[in-house]
Amino acid sequence: MSTDVPVDKVLEKVVEAIANQPTAESNKEQNQTKCLHHFGYLAELPKSSSIPEECFFCPKVVECIAKQ
């Protein structure tokens, strides 16, 4: 496959595309959901209680359970 575009122009476009990607922090902020309880709620929950369904989808569920 042959093109008439110089390699430096292609690399320039690639670098520009990478620079315009959202950062991991901004992705994290956009995907973060509001907790209906407080952080550490699962650590305080009695063992005989059931875990609320919304907690299963939380990205911090393991940290919440292990909070001391």
N, C-alpha and C positions, 0 to 999 in steps of 0.2 A: 504494500500500500504506500503510495507516494503522495505527498502534498506539497504545495508551493509555500506553505507557511513556515517561516524560519523557526528553528527550535527555541531560540530565546523568546520569541513571541508566545509560543505555546507554554513555556515555563512561566512566563510573566502572568498569563491567564490562570494557570494552576495555582500559583502563589496568591493571586488576588482572590480566587475562589476559596482557598483555605482560610485566608485572613477574614473573609466575610462570614465564615461559619460561626454560629452562636457558641459561646464558651460552655463548658460543662456546668459551670455555676449558674448561668442563665437558664440552661435546660433544666437543671435541678429545681430552680425557683419556679419555673413554669409547671413542672410536673408535681410539685409538692402539694399535698392535700392537707386540709385543715383537720387536725385531730379533734374528735368529739369529746375526748377525755383529756387528761393531762399526761405529759411524758412521764413514764414510770408507773402508769395506771396498772399495767399487766403484772408488774412486780409486786404490787400491793394487793392484787386480786386473790381472794382465798382459793386454794387449790380445788375445792369442790365446785367453784363457780365456772360457768362457761365463758369462753373468750368471745367478745362481741364480733360479729361478722365483719364489720368494717376494719377491724384490726388485722385480719388476714391479708388485706390488700395494702397495708401500710408498709412503706419501705424501711421503717425503723422498728418493726415489730420485735426483732431479736434484741435490739438495744433496750427497748421498752421493758421486755421481760427480764433482762439481766441487770437493769438499773439498780444500784444499791445506794 
